[in-house]
Amino acid sequence: MPQQVRGVVARGKGQPVSVETIVVPDPGPGEAVVQVQTCGVCHTDLHYREGGINDEFPFLLGHEAAGIVESVGEGVTDVAPGDFVILNWRAVCGTCRACLKGKPWYCFSTHNAAQPMTLEDGTALSPALGIGAFAEKTLVHSGQCTKVDPSVSPAAVGLLGCGVMAGIGAAVNTGGVGRGDTVAVIGCGGVGDAAIAGAKLAGATTIIGVDLDDRKLEWAKGIGATHTVNAGSGDPVEQVRALTGGFGADVVIDAVGRPETWKQAFYARDLAGTVVLVGVPTPDMRIEMPLIDFFSRGGALKSSWYGDCLPSRDFPYLVDLYKQGRLDLDAFVSEKIGLDQVEEAFTRMHHGDVLRSVVVL
């Protein structure tokens, strides 16, 4: 039978979120109900609340989560009740043109649950990124559940569901950082610091964190930055070049997503270097630059969506690295909060006071 649980709902653009009773249906074919244990507070959830994604209110927020599969629908064989899973928003279809080309991380037809979760009055909820995990339980497509080792901390590994995976993947999957590379990361919040962690894992020897906040730069050092640059103390492009023999970095990752930071990334890279955009710009942002600069500098300009990850491949691998002590996911957990503290967590995130607030249920 459908279950009534608590969940965090955004009812209108810019309105404070509220904890409300939501109705979770029994799983249908290909679906699973997951008992949520933890869910990180991601900037994307704030985008939803502000109407920056779309206007399909009311939203059931939350997507960066881990939990236990409670029940599954007909035809589900990849997960079973009792499995510990990280939720993902890229349940690949296996049949679109990207999947058939062997590039499922570009899947054009990812799966979500077919049935809606609702408010008590029957109003359908739009789950953030097809997940809606600021709730005691949520309904997802079974392909959104990635089974991993249950012995690990849910609060830590659940962050792989979005921000940490986006950052690590931007460095490793999209940027192709390799041994001996020089890397600069502009923006040392949760995603940027995850990119620093990814560059460290990949064997980069010089990793430069760039930010305006000295507190964030200290966090970046703790994650793996070998050098830091306060962009308010001088031209960050020149400072990155000075730290890389005057050449610029092999890979520069823009984890902010603004025209000015993207230009800094473009000019802070070495000739034939790579720029990776993982910070999310708004639709109104524009860039005007001399076309000759694109031609004369060579290299690659890339965007990274979800770190170009394949959850079934990347999540278990990164969990193993966490267990081995080679990837400190605990360092990203700034605080643990309850469902009724999400609105306050948005404020702390907006002010840069945390890497990640994590809701624990």
VOBA-1610 file (N, C-alpha, C; in pm, whole numbers, padded with zeros to 5 digits, always signed):
BEGIN
Met+00084-00120+00000Met+00000+00000+00000Met+00088+00125+00000Pro+00037+00236-00058Pro+00112+00362-00053Pro+00144+00402+00090Gln+00260+00465+00107Gln+00304+00503+00241Gln+00308+00655+00255Gln+00278+00704+00373Gln+00291+00845+00403Gln+00419+00869+00483Val+00502+00959+00432Val+00630+00989+00496Val+00651+01140+00495Arg+00754+01184+00567Arg+00788+01326+00568Arg+00887+01357+00456Gly+00870+01474+00395Gly+00963+01517+00292Gly+00970+01668+00283Val+01077+01720+00224Val+01099+01864+00212Val+01047+01911+00076Val+00951+02002+00080Val+00880+02046-00040Val+00906+02194-00064Ala+00931+02229-00190Ala+00938+02368-00233Ala+00812+02397-00314Arg+00728+02488-00264Arg+00598+02511-00327Arg+00598+02625-00427Gly+00693+02716-00419Gly+00694+02828-00511Gly+00829+02895-00517Lys+00853+02969-00624Lys+00982+03031-00649Lys+01024+03121-00533Gly+01140+03089-00475Gly+01195+03171-00370Gly+01131+03154-00234Gln+01029+03072-00223Gln+00962+03052-00095Gln+01043+02957-00008Pro+01044+02978+00123Pro+01113+02882+00212Pro+01053+02743+00197Val+01137+02642+00207Val+01088+02505+00197Val+01017+02466+00325Ser+00937+02361+00318Ser+00864+02314+00435Ser+00867+02162+00439Val+00860+02106+00559Val+00851+01961+00577Val+00704+01924+00576Glu+00665+01839+00481Glu+00525+01804+00463Glu+00510+01653+00450Thr+00385+01608+00462Thr+00355+01467+00442Thr+00343+01440+00292Ile+00416+01340+00246Ile+00409+01301+00106Ile+00368+01156+00098Val+00312+01119-00016Val+00264+00984-00038Val+00355+00915-00139Val+00412+00802-00097Val+00502+00724-00182Val+00429+00597-00226Pro+00403+00580-00355Pro+00330+00461-00400Pro+00415+00335-00395Asp+00350+00221-00400Asp+00424+00096-00414Asp+00499+00096-00546Pro+00615+00033-00551Pro+00692+00036-00675Pro+00623-00042-00787Gly+00621+00018-00905Gly+00570-00048-01023Gly+00683-00117-01098Pro+00656-00164-01219Pro+00760-00231-01298Pro+00884-00143-01314Gly+01000-00199-01281Gly+01127-00127-01297Gly+01156-00026-01189Glu+01071-00018-01086Glu+01088+00084-00983Glu+01132+00024-00850Ala+01179+00112-00760Ala+01220+00070-00626Ala+01185+00179-00526Val+01144+00137-00408Val+01128+00229-00295Val+01252+00217-00208Val+01313+00330-00177Val+01437+00334-00099Val+01412+00408+00031Gln+01452+00346+00141Gln+01451+00413+00271Gln+01577+00498+00278Val+01558+00629+00275Val+01672+00721+00268Val+01739+00729+00405Gln+01871+00715+00405Gln+01949+00731+00528Gln+02014+00867+00537Thr+02068+00915+00425Thr+02134+01046+00424Thr+02111+01113+00289Cys+02115+01246+00290Cys+02105+01321+00164Cys+02177+01454+00179Gly+02273+01479+00093Gly+02348+01604+00097Gly+02266+01720+00044Val+02295+01839+00097Val+02228+01961+00051Val+02314+02022-00059Cys+02267+02008-00182Cys+02343+02048-00301Cys+02289+02180-00355His+02375+02255-00421His+02333+02384-00476His+02223+02367-00581Thr+02217+02251-00645Thr+02112+02227-00743Thr+01974+02231-00677Asp+01964+02183-00553Asp+01836+02191-00482Asp+01793+02336-00462Leu+01890+02423-00433Leu+01859+02565-00420Leu+01815+02622-00555His+01879+02577-00664His+01836+02620-00798His+01689+02583-00820Tyr+01651+02463-00780Tyr+01512+02422-00794Tyr+01421+02516-00714Arg+01456+02542-00588Arg+01372+02627-00504Arg+01357+02767-00562Glu+01464+02815-00629Glu+01463+02949-00686Glu+01400+02953-00825Gly+01354+02837-00876Gly+01296+02834-01010Gly+01399+02839-01120Gly+01525+02810-01087Gly+01632+02818-01186Gly+01642+02697-01276Ile+01572+02589-01244Ile+01573+02469-01329Ile+01449+02470-01419Asn+01333+02475-01358Asn+01206+02492-01429Asn+01103+02539-01327Asp+00979+02553-01371Asp+00875+02604-01281Asp+00770+02498-01249Glu+00813+02371-01246Glu+00718+02262-01223Glu+00698+02237-01073Phe+00664+02343-01001Phe+00634+02332-00858Phe+00504+02254-00837Pro+00488+02187-00721Pro+00581+02178-00609Pro+00690+02073-00633Phe+00810+02103-00582Phe+00923+02011-00593Phe+00941+01934-00463Leu+00978+01808-00476Leu+01032+01730-00365Leu+01182+01735-00382Leu+01250+01807-00294Leu+01393+01833-00313Leu+01478+01717-00264Gly+01608+01726-00294Gly+01705+01627-00248Gly+01736+01523-00354His+01866+01497-00373His+01905+01399-00476His+02040+01333-00449Glu+02117+01383-00354Glu+02254+01336-00330Glu+02251+01240-00211Ala+02206+01115-00236Ala+02158+01033-00124Ala+02208+00890-00126Ala+02197+00829-00007Ala+02224+00686+00010Ala+02116+00629+00101Gly+02088+00500+00083Gly+01986+00437+00166Gly+01974+00289+00139Ile+01867+00231+00191Ile+01842+00087+00181Ile+01719+00062+00094Val+01734-00026-00002Val+01619-00065-00084Val+01517-00135+00004Glu+01394-00084+00005Glu+01288-00143+00085Glu+01204-00244+00006Ser+01172-00207-00118Ser+01092-00295-00202Ser+01118-00263-00348Val+01093-00360-00434Val+01114-00341-00578Val+00991-00388-00654Gly+00976-00336-00775Gly+00864-00372-00859Gly+00896-00486-00953Glu+00800-00518-01034Glu+00812-00629-01129Glu+00930-00608-01225Gly+01004-00714-01247Gly+01113-00711-01344Gly+01244-00657-01294Val+01252-00615-01169Val+01376-00559-01116Val+01468-00673-01071Thr+01587-00678-01128Thr+01683-00783-01094Thr+01818-00729-01049Asp+01843-00599-01073Asp+01977-00545-01041Asp+01994-00511-00894Val+01884-00483-00823Val+01890-00460-00679Val+01776-00535-00612Ala+01789-00557-00481Ala+01689-00633-00406Ala+01668-00567-00271Pro+01553-00593-00205Pro+01531-00539-00072Pro+01648-00572+00022Gly+01691-00472+00097Gly+01803-00487+00189Gly+01935-00438+00134Asp+01943-00413+00003Asp+02068-00364-00056Asp+02094-00219-00013Phe+02220-00190+00019Phe+02262-00053+00046Phe+02303+00010-00087Val+02244+00125-00119Val+02265+00185-00251Val+02293+00334-00239Ile+02366+00384-00338Ile+02379+00527-00362Ile+02285+00560-00477Leu+02206+00666-00462Leu+02114+00704-00567Leu+02185+00789-00671Asn+02147+00772-00797Asn+02207+00850-00905Asn+02098+00902-00997Trp+02130+01008-01068Trp+02033+01062-01164Trp+02074+01035-01309Arg+02151+00927-01328Arg+02184+00885-01464Arg+02163+00734-01475Ala+02036+00693-01476Ala+02002+00552-01500Ala+01998+00532-01651Val+02107+00483-01706Val+02121+00482-01852Val+02025+00382-01916Cys+01984+00415-02040Cys+01883+00333-02107Cys+01943+00212-02177Gly+02066+00224-02226Gly+02130+00113-02297Gly+02096+00103-02443Thr+02003+00186-02491Thr+01959+00171-02630Thr+01966+00299-02713Cys+01994+00415-02651Cys+02001+00539-02728Cys+02131+00542-02809Arg+02147+00643-02891Arg+02264+00649-02980Arg+02394+00661-02901Ala+02393+00731-02785Ala+02515+00740-02704Ala+02549+00605-02644Cys+02449+00537-02588Cys+02474+00405-02529Cys+02524+00306-02634Leu+02465+00310-02752Leu+02506+00217-02857Leu+02645+00248-02911Lys+02691+00371-02892Lys+02827+00408-02931Lys+02928+00371-02823Gly+02881+00311-02712Gly+02971+00277-02603Gly+03006+00394-02515Lys+02921+00499-02515Lys+02943+00617-02431Lys+02818+00642-02347Pro+02784+00549-02257Pro+02659+00563-02182Pro+02655+00683-02088Trp+02772+00740-02055Trp+02773+00858-01970Trp+02713+00979-02041Tyr+02689+00968-02172Tyr+02618+01072-02247Tyr+02475+01031-02277Cys+02421+00933-02208Cys+02289+00878-02238Cys+02185+00990-02254Phe+02107+00980-02363Phe+02007+01082-02393Phe+01868+01045-02343Ser+01853+00929-02280Ser+01721+00882-02241Ser+01727+00811-02106Thr+01776+00881-02005Thr+01790+00819-01873Thr+01653+00794-01810His+01648+00694-01721His+01522+00649-01663His+01492+00717-01530Asn+01365+00743-01507Asn+01313+00786-01377Asn+01190+00700-01346Ala+01143+00708-01223Ala+01021+00636-01187Ala+00905+00687-01272Ala+00818+00596-01311Ala+00703+00634-01392Ala+00591+00694-01309Gln+00575+00646-01186Gln+00468+00695-01100Gln+00512+00821-01024Pro+00421+00914-01001Pro+00456+01031-00921Pro+00439+01005-00772Met+00522+01067-00692Met+00493+01084-00551Met+00404+01208-00539Thr+00321+01214-00436Thr+00223+01322-00427Thr+00215+01381-00287Leu+00151+01496-00279Leu+00108+01549-00150Leu-00016+01473-00105Glu-00059+01496+00016Glu-00176+01424+00070Glu-00301+01447-00014Asp-00312+01566-00076Asp-00432+01595-00156Asp-00424+01542-00298Gly-00318+01468-00328Gly-00304+01409-00460Gly-00223+01491-00559Thr-00179+01610-00519Thr-00097+01693-00608Thr+00036+01625-00637Ala+00066+01607-00765Ala+00190+01540-00804Ala+00311+01627-00771Leu+00415+01564-00719Leu+00541+01632-00688Leu+00642+01609-00799Ser+00724+01710-00826Ser+00835+01696-00919Ser+00961+01665-00837Pro+01012+01543-00845Pro+01131+01509-00765Pro+01257+01568-00825Ala+01339+01632-00742Ala+01463+01693-00790Ala+01551+01588-00858Leu+01588+01617-00984Leu+01670+01527-01064Leu+01613+01385-01069Gly+01480+01376-01061Gly+01415+01245-01069Gly+01435+01160-00945Ile+01474+01221-00832Ile+01503+01143-00712Ile+01415+01184-00595Gly+01425+01310-00549Gly+01345+01355-00436Gly+01379+01283-00307Ala+01500+01308-00256Ala+01550+01229-00142Ala+01558+01306-00011Phe+01507+01430-00006Phe+01487+01492+00125Phe+01357+01436+00181Ala+01354+01308+00202Ala+01234+01239+00246Ala+01275+01110+00315Glu+01185+01062+00400Glu+01216+00938+00471Glu+01222+00819+00376Lys+01144+00825+00268Lys+01148+00722+00163Lys+01122+00790+00030Thr+01174+00731-00076Thr+01152+00787-00208Thr+01134+00675-00310Leu+01066+00708-00419Leu+01043+00614-00529Leu+01129+00654-00647Val+01211+00559-00696Val+01301+00586-00808Val+01297+00469-00906His+01353+00489-01021His+01377+00377-01112His+01489+00291-01053Ser+01478+00161-01070Ser+01580+00073-01010Ser+01719+00103-01063Gly+01729+00153-01186Gly+01859+00188-01242Gly+01923+00307-01175Gln+01845+00380-01094Gln+01900+00492-01018Gln+01963+00446-00886Cys+01957+00317-00859Cys+02014+00259-00738Cys+02144+00187-00772Thr+02255+00232-00718Thr+02384+00168-00740Thr+02427+00099-00611Lys+02432-00032-00614Lys+02466-00110-00496Lys+02615-00097-00465Val+02646-00068-00337Val+02786-00057-00295Val+02802-00127-00160Asp+02926-00136-00114Asp+02959-00200+00012Asp+02882-00134+00127Pro+02806-00211+00205Pro+02723-00152+00311Pro+02799-00115+00437Ser+02929-00141+00443Ser+03004-00116+00567Ser+03049+00029+00580Val+03026+00111+00478Val+03079+00248+00477Val+02978+00347+00534Ser+03024+00468+00559Ser+02939+00574+00613Ser+02843+00626+00507Pro+02712+00614+00528Pro+02617+00667+00429Pro+02632+00817+00406Ala+02661+00892+00513Ala+02674+01037+00499Ala+02788+01074+00406Ala+02895+00997+00407Ala+03011+01025+00322Ala+02989+00978+00179Val+02953+00851+00161Val+02945+00797+00025Val+02823+00847-00050Gly+02720+00890+00023Gly+02604+00945-00045Gly+02638+01067-00129Leu+02745+01139-00092Leu+02785+01258-00166Leu+02834+01224-00306Leu+02867+01097-00330Leu+02903+01056-00466Leu+02784+01067-00560Gly+02663+01075-00502Gly+02544+01082-00584Gly+02534+01206-00669Cys+02611+01311-00635Cys+02608+01431-00718Cys+02740+01508-00710Gly+02754+01598-00609Gly+02862+01695-00611Gly+03002+01639-00613Val+03031+01541-00528Val+03166+01486-00523Val+03197+01412-00653Met+03099+01339-00705Met+03121+01269-00832Met+03140+01370-00945Ala+03065+01478-00943Ala+03079+01580-01047Ala+03221+01637-01048Gly+03276+01664-00930Gly+03410+01721-00923Gly+03519+01622-00959Ile+03513+01504-00898Ile+03614+01402-00931Ile+03609+01368-01078Gly+03489+01351-01131Gly+03475+01316-01272Gly+03522+01426-01365Ala+03502+01553-01324Ala+03551+01664-01407Ala+03701+01656-01427Ala+03773+01615-01322Ala+03919+01602-01332Ala+03959+01475-01405Val+03902+01362-01364Val+03950+01232-01412Val+03885+01193-01544Asn+03752+01201-01551Asn+03683+01154-01672Asn+03685+01258-01783Thr+03646+01381-01752Thr+03637+01484-01856Thr+03772+01546-01886Gly+03843+01586-01781Gly+03971+01654-01801Gly+04085+01562-01835Gly+04071+01433-01806Gly+04178+01338-01837Gly+04307+01368-01766Val+04300+01420-01643Val+04423+01449-01568Val+04505+01322-01552Gly+04634+01334-01572Gly+04722+01218-01563Gly+04842+01245-01476Arg+04928+01145-01465Arg+05048+01155-01382Arg+05138+01269-01428Gly+05179+01350-01330Gly+05271+01459-01359Gly+05207+01584-01413Asp+05076+01586-01430Asp+05008+01704-01483Asp+05004+01817-01381Thr+04990+01938-01433Thr+04960+02054-01351Thr+04812+02088-01369Val+04746+02118-01257Val+04602+02140-01259Val+04570+02263-01175Ala+04478+02344-01224Ala+04423+02455-01146Ala+04273+02438-01138Val+04217+02462-01020Val+04073+02451-00998Val+04024+02586-00948Ile+03934+02648-01022Ile+03880+02778-00986Ile+03746+02757-00915Gly+03743+02795-00788Gly+03624+02774-00706Gly+03643+02654-00615Cys+03665+02679-00487Cys+03700+02571-00395Cys+03586+02541-00298Gly+03466+02527-00353Gly+03354+02473-00277Gly+03355+02322-00286Gly+03238+02261-00264Gly+03232+02115-00263Gly+03275+02052-00393Val+03224+02102-00507Val+03259+02044-00636Val+03406+02072-00670Gly+03449+02194-00646Gly+03589+02227-00675Gly+03687+02146-00593Asp+03657+02130-00464Asp+03746+02048-00381Asp+03743+01902-00423Ala+03629+01856-00472Ala+03624+01718-00525Ala+03710+01706-00650Ala+03713+01811-00732Ala+03802+01810-00849Ala+03948+01805-00805Ile+03980+01875-00697Ile+04116+01869-00642Ile+04147+01727-00596Ala+04051+01664-00528Ala+04071+01526-00484Ala+04090+01434-00604Gly+04015+01457-00712Gly+04029+01375-00832Gly+04165+01393-00897Ala+04212+01518-00902Ala+04344+01544-00960Ala+04454+01475-00880Lys+04438+01475-00748Lys+04534+01406-00663Lys+04533+01256-00689Leu+04413+01198-00699Leu+04402+01055-00729Leu+04468+01020-00861Ala+04456+01110-00959Ala+04508+01083-01093Ala+04659+01101-01104Gly+04721+01155-00999Gly+04867+01167-01001Gly+04920+01303-01041Ala+04835+01407-01042Ala+04885+01542-01071Ala+04987+01583-00965Thr+05092+01648-01009Thr+05198+01688-00916Thr+05181+01829-00863Thr+05121+01918-00943Thr+05092+02053-00901Thr+04942+02073-00911Ile+04877+02104-00797Ile+04732+02123-00794Ile+04706+02256-00725Ile+04652+02352-00800Ile+04636+02489-00752Ile+04487+02517-00728Gly+04454+02551-00605Gly+04318+02593-00573Gly+04307+02744-00582Val+04203+02793-00651Val+04183+02936-00672Val+04048+02976-00615Asp+04046+03075-00528Asp+03920+03122-00470Asp+03942+03261-00414Leu+03832+03325-00374Leu+03840+03456-00311Leu+03839+03447-00158Asp+03812+03329-00105Asp+03791+03309+00038Asp+03907+03228+00095Asp+03985+03289+00183Asp+04101+03220+00241Asp+04059+03096+00320Arg+03941+03099+00379Arg+03892+02982+00451Arg+03874+02864+00355Lys+03818+02889+00239Lys+03801+02783+00141Lys+03935+02734+00088Leu+04029+02824+00077Leu+04161+02782+00030Leu+04228+02690+00130Glu+04203+02712+00258Glu+04256+02620+00359Glu+04190+02484+00348Trp+04059+02482+00322Trp+03991+02353+00299Trp+04053+02282+00179Ala+04083+02359+00074Ala+04140+02299-00047Ala+04275+02234-00018Lys+04356+02298+00066Lys+04484+02237+00105Lys+04463+02104+00175Gly+04361+02099+00261Gly+04333+01975+00333Gly+04288+01863+00242Ile+04227+01898+00130Ile+04179+01797+00034Ile+04291+01748-00056Gly+04390+01836-00085Gly+04498+01792-00173Gly+04564+01900-00257Ala+04522+02026-00244Ala+04587+02132-00320Ala+04731+02150-00273Thr+04823+02158-00367Thr+04964+02182-00333Thr+04994+02330-00322His+04913+02413-00389His+04928+02558-00386His+04788+02621-00387Thr+04780+02743-00338Thr+04654+02816-00343Thr+04678+02957-00392Val+04572+03013-00455Val+04576+03148-00508Val+04449+03220-00463Asn+04466+03333-00396Asn+04351+03418-00366Asn+04332+03512-00484Ala+04221+03492-00556Ala+04198+03568-00679Ala+04177+03716-00652Gly+04155+03753-00525Gly+04139+03893-00491Gly+04270+03965-00465Ser+04380+03890-00462Ser+04509+03949-00430Ser+04594+03981-00553Gly+04536+03966-00670Gly+04610+03989-00794Gly+04550+03907-00906Asp+04603+03923-01026Asp+04551+03851-01143Asp+04569+03701-01122Pro+04459+03624-01112Pro+04474+03481-01089Pro+04541+03408-01205Val+04523+03458-01327Val+04587+03395-01442Val+04739+03402-01428Glu+04789+03521-01396Glu+04933+03538-01379Glu+04985+03457-01261Gln+04905+03446-01155Gln+04949+03369-01039Gln+04956+03220-01072Val+04859+03169-01149Val+04865+03029-01190Val+04986+03005-01280Arg+05011+03097-01372Arg+05127+03081-01460Arg+05256+03082-01380Ala+05265+03168-01280Ala+05387+03176-01200Ala+05413+03045-01126Leu+05308+02974-01092Leu+05322+02847-01021Leu+05344+02728-01114Thr+05340+02753-01245Thr+05356+02644-01343Thr+05466+02678-01443Gly+05572+02737-01395Gly+05687+02765-01479Gly+05664+02871-01583Gly+05558+02952-01565Gly+05526+03056-01661Gly+05438+03011-01776Phe+05401+02883-01777Phe+05329+02828-01891Phe+05177+02824-01876Gly+05130+02804-01757Gly+04989+02775-01737Gly+04971+02627-01708Ala+04852+02591-01659Ala+04828+02453-01618Ala+04784+02366-01735Asp+04813+02237-01724Asp+04770+02143-01827Asp+04618+02132-01833Val+04555+02134-01716Val+04409+02127-01707Val+04363+02233-01609Val+04266+02314-01651Val+04206+02413-01562Val+04057+02385-01554Ile+04007+02371-01432Ile+03867+02335-01409Ile+03795+02454-01348Asp+03690+02499-01417Asp+03608+02608-01366Asp+03490+02548-01292Ala+03496+02555-01158Ala+03389+02501-01074Ala+03295+02611-01027Val+03303+02728-01088Val+03214+02839-01054Val+03106+02855-01160Gly+03148+02865-01287Gly+03052+02874-01396Gly+03004+03015-01423Arg+03096+03110-01426Arg+03065+03248-01463Arg+03156+03290-01578Pro+03114+03386-01661Pro+03198+03427-01775Pro+03339+03466-01733Glu+03351+03539-01622Glu+03484+03585-01581Glu+03572+03469-01535Thr+03515+03371-01466Thr+03597+03258-01423Thr+03631+03167-01540Trp+03540+03154-01638Trp+03571+03071-01755Trp+03685+03135-01835Lys+03683+03267-01849Lys+03793+03334-01919Lys+03924+03316-01845Gln+03919+03325-01713Gln+04040+03299-01636Gln+04092+03158-01661Ala+04001+03061-01664Ala+04041+02924-01691Ala+04103+02911-01830Phe+04043+02978-01927Phe+04092+02971-02065Phe+04235+03023-02076Tyr+04262+03136-02014Tyr+04394+03197-02028Tyr+04494+03143-01926Ala+04449+03072-01825Ala+04541+03015-01726Ala+04592+02878-01767Arg+04547+02825-01879Arg+04594+02694-01924Arg+04714+02708-02016Asp+04793+02604-02021Asp+04909+02599-02110Asp+04859+02587-02254Leu+04947+02614-02350Leu+04914+02588-02490Leu+04875+02441-02507Ala+04768+02419-02579Ala+04713+02285-02600Ala+04660+02223-02471Gly+04638+02306-02370Gly+04581+02257-02246Gly+04429+02241-02256Thr+04370+02197-02147Thr+04227+02166-02144Thr+04156+02253-02042Val+04042+02307-02082Val+03952+02377-01990Val+03830+02289-01969Val+03791+02271-01844Val+03671+02194-01811Val+03575+02284-01734Leu+03455+02300-01786Leu+03350+02376-01718Leu+03259+02278-01646Val+03261+02283-01511Val+03172+02199-01432Val+03078+02284-01347Gly+03114+02409-01319Gly+03021+02502-01256Gly+02907+02533-01351Val+02787+02553-01298Val+02668+02568-01381Val+02635+02715-01403Pro+02645+02765-01528Pro+02608+02904-01555Pro+02457+02920-01563Thr+02411+03043-01557Thr+02269+03072-01578Thr+02246+03101-01726Pro+02122+03085-01773Pro+02096+03099-01918Pro+02130+03236-01975Asp+02135+03339-01893Asp+02159+03475-01944Asp+02306+03508-01962Met+02396+03422-01916Met+02538+03453-01920Met+02594+03440-02061Arg+02682+03534-02099Arg+02741+03537-02233Arg+02892+03559-02223Ile+02965+03513-02326Ile+03109+03537-02335Ile+03140+03597-02471Glu+03221+03703-02471Glu+03271+03760-02596Glu+03424+03761-02590Met+03487+03693-02686Met+03632+03681-02687Met+03682+03682-02831Pro+03809+03719-02852Pro+03866+03714-02988Pro+03873+03569-03038Leu+03820+03542-03153Leu+03820+03406-03208Leu+03962+03356-03231Ile+04054+03449-03262Ile+04192+03409-03286Ile+04253+03343-03164Asp+04206+03380-03044Asp+04260+03319-02923Asp+04223+03172-02914Phe+04105+03135-02963Phe+04067+02994-02965Phe+04155+02917-03063Phe+04177+02978-03178Phe+04257+02912-03282Phe+04403+02899-03240Ser+04459+03003-03183Ser+04603+03007-03161Ser+04648+02926-03039Arg+04556+02902-02945Arg+04598+02833-02823Arg+04578+02682-02831Gly+04497+02636-02924Gly+04476+02492-02938Gly+04411+02431-02816Gly+04429+02301-02800Gly+04378+02232-02683Gly+04231+02200-02692Ala+04167+02185-02577Ala+04028+02139-02571Ala+03949+02222-02471Leu+03826+02251-02508Leu+03732+02322-02421Leu+03614+02230-02399Lys+03594+02187-02274Lys+03494+02084-02246Lys+03400+02129-02135Ser+03279+02075-02139Ser+03189+02087-02025Ser+03172+01948-01965Ser+03147+01944-01834Ser+03139+01817-01764Ser+03005+01810-01692Trp+02921+01718-01735Trp+02787+01700-01679Trp+02788+01575-01594Tyr+02774+01594-01461Tyr+02781+01482-01367Tyr+02916+01412-01374Gly+03020+01489-01409Gly+03154+01431-01414Gly+03170+01323-01519Asp+03082+01326-01624Asp+03086+01223-01727Asp+03099+01084-01664Cys+03020+01063-01559Cys+03035+00938-01483Cys+02940+00831-01534Leu+02973+00708-01503Leu+02886+00593-01519Leu+02872+00535-01379Pro+02759+00558-01312Pro+02748+00519-01171Pro+02783+00373-01143Ser+02740+00283-01229Ser+02768+00141-01204Ser+02916+00110-01206Arg+02993+00190-01275Arg+03139+00174-01282Arg+03209+00256-01175Asp+03170+00383-01159Asp+03247+00476-01079Asp+03216+00471-00930Phe+03089+00452-00892Phe+03055+00454-00750Phe+03126+00343-00672Pro+03116+00216-00714Pro+03185+00112-00637Pro+03336+00133-00632Tyr+03394+00180-00741Tyr+03539+00205-00745Tyr+03578+00312-00643Leu+03503+00422-00639Leu+03537+00530-00546Leu+03508+00491-00401Val+03406+00410-00379Val+03381+00359-00244Val+03498+00273-00198Asp+03553+00192-00287Asp+03670+00112-00252Asp+03788+00201-00214Leu+03810+00309-00290Leu+03918+00402-00256Leu+03894+00467-00120Tyr+03769+00497-00090Tyr+03734+00553+00041Tyr+03767+00454+00152Lys+03732+00329+00133Lys+03761+00227+00233Lys+03911+00210+00254Gln+03989+00228+00148Gln+04134+00212+00157Gln+04203+00334+00218Gly+04128+00441+00241Gly+04186+00563+00296Gly+04250+00652+00192Arg+04223+00625+00064Arg+04285+00703-00043Arg+04195+00817-00091Leu+04070+00819-00049Leu+03976+00924-00086Leu+03898+00961+00040Asp+03926+01079+00093Asp+03868+01120+00221Asp+03733+01187+00199Leu+03630+01106+00184Leu+03496+01160+00164Leu+03442+01224+00292Asp+03489+01178+00407Asp+03443+01237+00533Asp+03477+01385+00543Ala+03583+01425+00474Ala+03626+01565+00481Ala+03524+01659+00418Phe+03436+01606+00334Phe+03336+01689+00268Phe+03212+01711+00354Val+03195+01633+00459Val+03077+01643+00545Val+03103+01748+00653Ser+03048+01867+00633Ser+03070+01977+00728Ser+02980+01965+00849Glu+02857+01917+00830Glu+02762+01906+00940Glu+02653+01806+00903Lys+02591+01748+01006Lys+02478+01658+00988Lys+02355+01725+01048Ile+02244+01727+00973Ile+02126+01802+01013Ile+02001+01716+00995Gly+01888+01768+01040Gly+01760+01702+01022Gly+01683+01760+00904Leu+01572+01696+00867Leu+01490+01744+00756Leu+01443+01887+00776Asp+01416+01923+00901Asp+01361+02055+00928Asp+01468+02164+00929Gln+01591+02130+00895Gln+01699+02229+00894Gln+01753+02258+00754Val+01683+02211+00651Val+01731+02229+00514Val+01734+02376+00474Glu+01632+02453+00513Glu+01629+02594+00475Glu+01750+02668+00534Glu+01783+02639+00658Glu+01901+02702+00720Glu+02029+02656+00651Ala+02031+02531+00607Ala+02149+02480+00537Ala+02168+02552+00404Phe+02059+02587+00336Phe+02070+02666+00212Phe+02141+02798+00240Thr+02108+02862+00350Thr+02170+02989+00386Thr+02319+02972+00411Arg+02356+02868+00486Arg+02498+02845+00514Arg+02574+02812+00386Met+02512+02735+00297Met+02576+02703+00170Met+02595+02828+00086His+02492+02913+00080His+02499+03036+00002His+02610+03128+00052His+02634+03127+00182His+02738+03211+00241His+02875+03145+00239Gly+02883+03022+00188Gly+03012+02953+00180Gly+03063+02903+00313Asp+02972+02877+00407Asp+03014+02835+00540Asp+03040+02684+00551Val+02998+02607+00450Val+03009+02461+00457Val+03053+02407+00320Leu+03116+02288+00322Leu+03132+02213+00198Leu+03003+02137+00169Arg+02954+02062+00269Arg+02826+01994+00253Arg+02759+01979+00389Ser+02633+02021+00393Ser+02543+01983+00501Ser+02476+01853+00456Val+02464+01759+00547Val+02406+01629+00512Val+02287+01600+00603Val+02172+01580+00541Val+02053+01542+00616Val+02065+01394+00655Val+02045+01366+00783Val+02050+01230+00832Val+01911+01193+00883Leu+01859+01080+00832Leu+01724+01037+00869Leu+01727+00913+00957
//
